[in-house]
Amino acid sequence: MDRRLSRRKLAIAIGALVLAVPGLSACGFNYATDREYTPGNGTNDMDGTVDVLNAVIVSSEDGSGTFVGSLSNNSVDEPISFEALSFGSNSTIEVAPFDPVEVPAQGLVNLGDGQGIKVSGDIVQGNFIELSLAFSNGETADMDVPVVAADWEYTDLDNGTGVPAPAGTPSASESAQ
């Protein structure tokens, strides 16, 4: 009888151990693999119809840079355009005029592919700058983006076109209205 009792105790102990392992391991609730995470220096804003991903200002020298990032349209049937970039009424940062950038329905546009927007003013590598992106559907994405050096993965991305107009000057789409 002792043998049966010891086998039963061993089976219960092994069963309890098997049930306890998941609770004692690094896993549990709110798994790290279940949370959204994009490794990168840039800022993400996924609150609107258009997600703004890895937004940064790439700067090869203090005082100027190029706004880049990826725009992902979550609408299934409506293209949405990125129409304006602003830095607030008290900012001295100037934005080059640009044509609206259309993001197709369920599509992605990478502004780092030669569509970056040239900016100048109080831009210093390592700082964060508040800015706002305006879209054709009336939504805006307000975010703080880092100013990164134009090296490593950001080499040759400080290539925005146009000459920035003084702060407060409307972008091309605003002046056409």
PyMOL commands that set and color helices and strands:
alter all, ss='L'
color gray80, all
select helices_A, chain A and resi 2-24+32-34+152-154+172-175
alter helices_A, ss='H'
color red, helices_A
select strands_A, chain A and resi 43-45+50-61+64-73+80-86+94-95+101-103+108-110+117-120+128-135+140-149
alter strands_A, ss='S'
color yellow, strands_A
deselect
rebuild
show_as cartoon
